């Protein structure tokens, strides 16, 4: 059918030109930006995936920086502690020299001057060494100057997600915290680094009024009471007084049988004929807060209030079991000022040598720990960079434009654009032939 109002061929050509122009616009946009996804309509799912990958990549790169910052921190610590170790070696030389009988007290006094000066400088370096404005060798609380100073704890974030951390523990390097409260300057009476206050629980007993059999268990030691015996408060207190850790029985009393053993506690004498103090047993290197919850009875008859005094923990010094200061008593209500050990006598020098051997071993072990930290952090940094690189490559597959494909697409759309434009002109020209029918 020959018509004029509707030029179907022209409409088809126009539609082809419109579609081709959109394809050419997309190709040119991708070639201009280098990105395959320039808006959400280009690839909605790909946009979401690539954005998530982008945030992961940036997080991984920052985590790698965190690892490198931590290595720098540890290198600063290593430099300072190396100097402290050098001074420890010199102090031991002085102590060995002072321990020889060929020197007089005047000579030893001169040697002690250098020894004490080195000790003071060690304390200054440990107290003043900083990184990024924070003291890094003074423990968790730089204001503590006697004992019981915790190690400084740091969590290094080593991942793009939450809670992906590595814990660092930097012991206190200040020599003033390594105190033995019960050791005299002459080296006698040593009981360990930083005497601790044990945890104490005061038990107040009451009389029993039970008619049937009942049991009373304290710290694993069980007293089975025959019905009708009804011990008084003083008798109960006597049963559990003056026991050592591991005791399998207390005082003998008619109508009471023993089982079990006292576990983790010792006891003192009864007070006011009704109270007994249970003291936790611990070590010189662990927290003295053992088994308070174990101090419980299986029956509510037998004692009343439990009053617990918390124990204290061992000092976390970098010097192992070695000490520099003696004679203080930080746990006492009126503590004495710690006194630095000296080499003014041969006996003192021998005691100092013994302590310095422990100190040097402890310091070396602490420094070795820092080296292990640095090695681990370096591997973590390398791994983070590797993961970031591979994730970036995966993101590129989704989000980046393929220039080979896009230039081919651009050439195709340009050729089609020219061809479709020519065909539109032909379609418009064809209708001109209809006019010949009107002549």
Secondary structure, DSSP 8 states (H G I E B T S, - for coil): ---SS--HHHHHHHHHHHHHHHHHHHHHHHHHHSBS-SSTTT-HHHHHHHHHHHHHHHHHHHHHHHHHHHHHHHHHHHHHHHHHHHHHHHHHHHHHHHTSTTS-HHHHHHHHHHHHHHHHHHHHHHHH-EETTEESSS-S-TT--SS----EEEEEE-SSSTT-EEEEEE-B--GGG-EETT--TTS-S---SS-----EEEEEE-----SS-EEEEETTEEEEE-TT----HHHHHHHHSS--TT----S--TTEEEEE---SEEE---BTTTEEEEEE---SSS-S---TTT---SSS-SEEEEEEE-------BTTTT--SEES--TTSTT----EE---SSHHHHHHHHHHHHHHHHHHHHHHHHHHHHHHHHHHHHHHHHHHHHHHHHHHHHHHB--HHHHHHHHHHHHHHHHHHHHHHHHHHHHGGGGGGGG-
